[in-house]
Amino acid sequence: MAELLEQEYNLPLDELNTALSSGMFVHVRNMLDSMAATDIALLLHASPPKSRTVIWTLIDASIQGEVLEELSDEVRNPILRSMSPESVAEAAGNLDDDDFADVLRGMPDTVYRKVLKSMDKQDRARAERVMSYEEDTAGALMNTDTITVRPDVTVDVILRYLRLKESLPEATDYLYVVDKGDKFIGEVSLATLVTSQPGKLISDVMETDFEIIPAAMPDSEVASLFERYDWISAPVIDENGLLLGRITIDDIVDVIREDAEHSMMSMAGLDDEEDTFAPVVKSTRRRSLWLGVNLFTALLAAFVSSLFESTLDELAILAVLNTIVPSMGGVAGSQTLTLVIRGMAVGHVTQANSRWLMGKELAIGFFNGLIWSVLIAGVVALWKQDLALGGIIAFAMMMNLIAAGLAGVMIPLMLKRMNIDPALAGSVILTTVTDIIGIFAFLGSATWLLI
């Protein structure tokens, strides 16, 4: 792990661990002072809990807020509990609004209340404002570091104003045009400003054809808009059209990464905030839930097999071949399931086109079934010199591959309607369906034709 981190991220994890174990804390502090907040966060994620506590005490207080924002809840919460409310308030208070909200939302409730009490009036009002928007919405993602201009001023006035400011917020590519009531009416790019005649009014050079991002829009939809239009930043407005702030591309990169991690971890039945170095008991308890669900579904498949116990007793070869059909169905269904879940995540798959997609996957299931059922029929018929047995497994293969394609589309769509994460529950349900249909089709037809 240490070598991988050093090769891929150029982080001195081995050197840091050696210095910690030797008590060379001044050396560790100097190392941390020369690192970016994101790199320090990565080091904390890659360290066992005891080392994290020591490392945290050696991080300069001026960047602790930035490090906190980069940490997952699993790593961040123990650190927050070890800090005084005043220290947390000071560290988080220096963050941008969206990062500030992330840290506040990740706090345990008791810590959150103590931190609020320790804040001054201005920071408390800021906290209440950023927390008024639901998590995973545009309002929770936005920053308020916008530069606004009026439509009735000239380009020259705005350029002089910008020179007086001396610096601009990060990722500023547009200035936002608002009326006297702060209602958003347009935007003007920096490129347009520096290439326009100084005497022109902002109203003459501003753009009015734009996509509006409401504060309540889900962050996944915001990410899709950024991807579609290649935005660097975009304004956020409330239900009355008032400008609230802006979202920048760095926030969207975080959303995309978190969504990808969520999908990957959910397919294994794990929390996307799962800490690699979490205590054994805690990790065991979390993973046991889905192991229990899997055991239940396996018992369900075993129950279906037990219905044909007498058939298996008479023809032992059926027990040998019984694993092939469910296994093929499971793989085929997983391919479809993964494709559909990804399509839903990026907005390609909706209820409007689900019928067409279902027809396509049924056709794929049929043709795959035709190919592989003929192949397995030939193998079994030659192996056991039994054409009937080859035909039975071919029939079961065909049925299961068609059912797998259909289930791979229907299951995520149904789960989405029920507000259940398809990535979390889809694979478990799909495996159960393909196991039961495969076993029932194979052993049922064998019982009917051979016994």
Secondary structure, DSSP 8 states (H G I E B T S, - for coil): -HHHHHHHH---HHHHHHHHHTT-HHHHHHHHHTS-HHHHHHHHHTS-HHHHHHHHHHS-GGGHHHHHHHS-HHHHHHHHHHS-HHHHHHHHHTS-HHHHHHHHHHS-HHHHHHHHHHS-HHHHHHHHHHTTS-TTBHHHH-B----EE-TTSBHHHHHHHHHHH----TT--EEEEE-TT-BEEEEEEHHHHHHS-TTSBHHHH-B-----EETTSBHHHHHHHHHHHT-SEEEEE-TTSBEEEEEEHHHHHHHHHHHHHHHHHHTTT--TT--TT--HHHHHHHHHHHHHHHHHHHHHHHHHHHTTHHHHHH-HHHHHHTTHHHHHHHHHHHHHHHHHHHHHHTT---TTTHHHHHHHHHHHHHHHHHHHHHHHHHHHHHHHT-HHHHHHHHHHHHHHHHHHHHHHHHHHHHHHHTT--HHHHHHHHHHHHHHHHHHHHHHHHHHHHH-
